[in-house]
Structure formats: structure tokens, C-alpha cells
């Protein structure tokens, strides 16, 4: 059972975790593959790891997968950038000025609590199936984590630090550079991690509704065609992207803001 | 967890201690907050009347008064109960299953390092992936109907509960565990007496996140893979340019999700009553 003696986390200990994880994934894949030695295999209903692997290679070689991903990436980048540009300043102002936050907090909470995805059909009908409609859906979903996290970040800044900088004759600029930015940035990056997930939902919603290309469209179409191996391959691609983005941001957090590791 | 957002209720603690606050001071947040909402609604109501839009654009706009009228009509005729019931059953079943699976599994991987290491890749991958990606697959397996919805809600709600339970279990006080064990407690006793009560605040925070995700799950599942429900009503209304109906549905979802979150908050306060005041964290 857990580490009563709390041994210093040795190298082998960390290794053990990775090895066990790999082992579990391998067991899972092997069991999936082997299950169809016992059960009848119906390619219209389920797929097998080897078929999925082959489909993935085919999609990669033909360039279809990369093209779909590139198509989906464009609205994602637009929507996400807009979310940062709008959300971060708004959140900082809300954190800094108490009255602004009193006035805006209830509205934001209501927006955040309501499933804004529900407006997607309207947005698509209004803006069409192109880049702008999807970008707007992504923006609407991704902006709130930035607002709330920037706000929380400003609030968490220690007033003592501000006073110290001021007493030592620091300028307003010093205040921002030395106290506020280092305090808020980790929160914003943490917000970005949540926003990435929501942005991916935005892409998929937009493309499931109406699209002629893109990764969400590809998944829906392969499903309609009962091409389950290709569908699984696309799902796998999305999983990899989601994990890389989320864990990448987590890694960046750890290396850029080491003082936050304990939290 | 990942959400660093604190609730407005905790924030007042950050103010400098101002003894004997005036009435205005105490009411200020409420007044300003209501004013913000009122101004937004007024702008929304008035702008479409001032600005002339062409007929095409006008189709996409509605006003708060129209939405209120539509809501009233939906409730007074009872037209909303049937789709609402369909959505609610998917929500309750999915969230219930997520709690049933997520809690024990979270305790297990919190208590066993080996299991944790083995399940970690799966939890990380599935938690990072938007579950919407599985929707076409789930639809293929479960068809258009209740179970597709339940599965999507379940996948979405499972991970906040699982991960928060795990975090809470990991944070259990070792001394307490050792004491209980020295008195001859079994692993089951340890879980029941120390680990789970200690993890309660985490679990409830997870539940709060899970509710949001479950509502979202109901909406998207109904958009694409259902024949009836509130989400279906909204998509159909969007197709017919009944913007007021779309917003009415949105408001019903929002109110439900706020009400549920609030109830969880109450539960949290009730269950946390014995706990000494925690030092302010994130």
C-alpha cells in the first residue's frame, strides 16, 4: 500500500509507473485483438487494433488525415486567439476593479453555466458552414476559462507584494512586470488548458452539424459509411492531439512556473 | 482539479477587513450585479427596435420579452414537460452511473499505486479527449435514443468525479490512516472512516464540475443522436428560425444547471460543517 516510509522518489520508482502504464495499454490492445478469436467479428459494428493501425497508415499516406486536420485547425486558431485577446484583459479588469466584477460576475456566471453549445445551430445557420461560424463557436466556448482564470489570478496576487514594490519606489510598470504578470500568467496558462478542451468540442460540434471537410466531418462521414477502422483512426488522431495539447500545456506550466508545482 | 475558478462567495474573504460595513457596502455587489443584468437585457430589448435590420437578419434576432412570452407559452401549455422529461432521464441515468463507477474507482486508484500506474494512461487520454468525438460511434452502438445520451453524459461526468475522488484520497492524512490501522482496521474501515470523509470536499467539487459536463452532454447528444428531448426541440427550432424557442431552451438548461450546482453547494456546506475552517488555498 502507499508509501508509509515515503522513500525518496527514486529513478526506478518513476520508471515503474511508465512501465506499468505501457503494460496496461499493451494488455488492453492485446485483449481487444484477441477478443475476436472468441467472439464473432462484425466489421460494421466494431474494429480491431490491427485494422485501425492499417487505416491510420493509409490515411496518413494519402494525406487525407493531415488535410482534414489542417482544415479544422484554421477556425480553432482564430477562435482560440480571439478568446485570449478578449478573455484575458476582461478577466484582469474584473479582478483588478472590484466594481466591474460585481457588475459582470452574475452575467458571466449565467453564461458560463448555460450550455452555450446550444447556440451552435443558430450560429451555423447565421454564419454558414465556413470558417467564421466554427471560429465563433470555439471563441464562445473558450473565452470563459480565460476570463475566470485571469480574474482569479489577479485576485490571488498578494497585496503585500504590491505594497512592498510601491514602498521600494517601484513604478507601475515594475508592479506589472514583477508582481502581477508572474502572478497571473500561471492562471492564464491553466485556463488555456481548459480552453483547449472546450475549443476541441467547438470544432467537433461545428463540423458535425454541417461541413464538407475537417476532422469532425471525417469522423461523422466514416461513421455513416460504416468504415469503422477509419473512424477509429480519426478518433485516435483526435485523442493524440488532445493529449499532446493538454499535457504540453501542463508541461509548460511545470517548467515555466516551477514555484507553482506545490499547488 | 483543473478549474482554478473560485466561487464569488469565497472572494469576499480577499477584501481587507473593514469592520462595520455600511449598508451600501454590503448591498453593492447585489445592486451592481442586478444592474449589469438589467442593462444587458434592456440593450437587447431596445437595440433591435432602434436599428433597422433587413428582413433576413431580423430572422435571427429575438428580444427578451419575446423569450419570456415563449417560455410562458411552453410552460402554460405544458409543451415543455415531455422533452424536458426525456432530457432529464438521460441526465439522471448518466450522472448516476458516473457516480456509481467514478467513486469506487477513484478510491481504488487513490489507494493502490499499481492500479493508478496502470489506469493513468487511459484516464489521461479519455479525460483530455472531447467525448463528442465518440458520439458517432456511440450512436452506431446504441442507436438514436436514451442510451446514446446516457453514455455520452456518463463519459463526460465520470472523469471529474474519478479524478477528484482520486486527488482527495491521495490527500488523506497518513497519521490518521496509521492510527486507524493500528487499532486493527481493515482496508474497508480505512476507506470508510478516514479516506472517504476526508475526500468529501474534493468529491463534491468534482460533482459540481460533473453536473456542468453532464448538462453539456445532454445537449450535444440530443443535437446529433436523439429523436426527442429539449436539445432536439432547440435544433428543430433553429432550423425553423424560431430563435425565441432556442433561447428558451438555453435558459431552461441554464436554470437547471445553476439550480443543481447550488444544491450541491448546499450539500457541501452541510457535509463540511464538522470540518475546521480550511486555510485559503486557490
Interface residues (C-beta under 8 A of the other chain):
Chain A: X1 X2 X3 X4 X16 X17 X18 X20 X21 X22 X23 X24 X25 X28 X45 X98 X99 X102 X103 X104 X105 X106 X107 X109 X110 X113 X114 X115 X116 X117 X118 X119 X120 X121 X122 X125 X126 X145 X148 X149 X152 X153 X155 X156 X159 X187 X190 X191 X193 X194 X197 X200 X201 X204 X205 X208 X209 X219 X220 X222 X223 X224 X226 X228 X231 X232 X235 X238 X239 X242 X243 X245 X246 X247 X263
Chain B: X2 X3 X4 X5 X6 X8 X11 X14 X15 X16 X28 X29 X32 X33 X34 X35 X36 X37 X40 X60 X111 X112 X113 X114 X117 X118 X119 X120 X121 X122 X124 X125 X126 X128 X129 X130 X132 X133 X134 X135 X136 X137 X139 X140 X141 X174 X178 X187 X212 X215 X216 X218 X219 X220 X223 X224 X231 X234 X235 X238 X239 X241 X243 X246 X249 X250 X251 X253 X254 X257 X258 X261 X281 X282
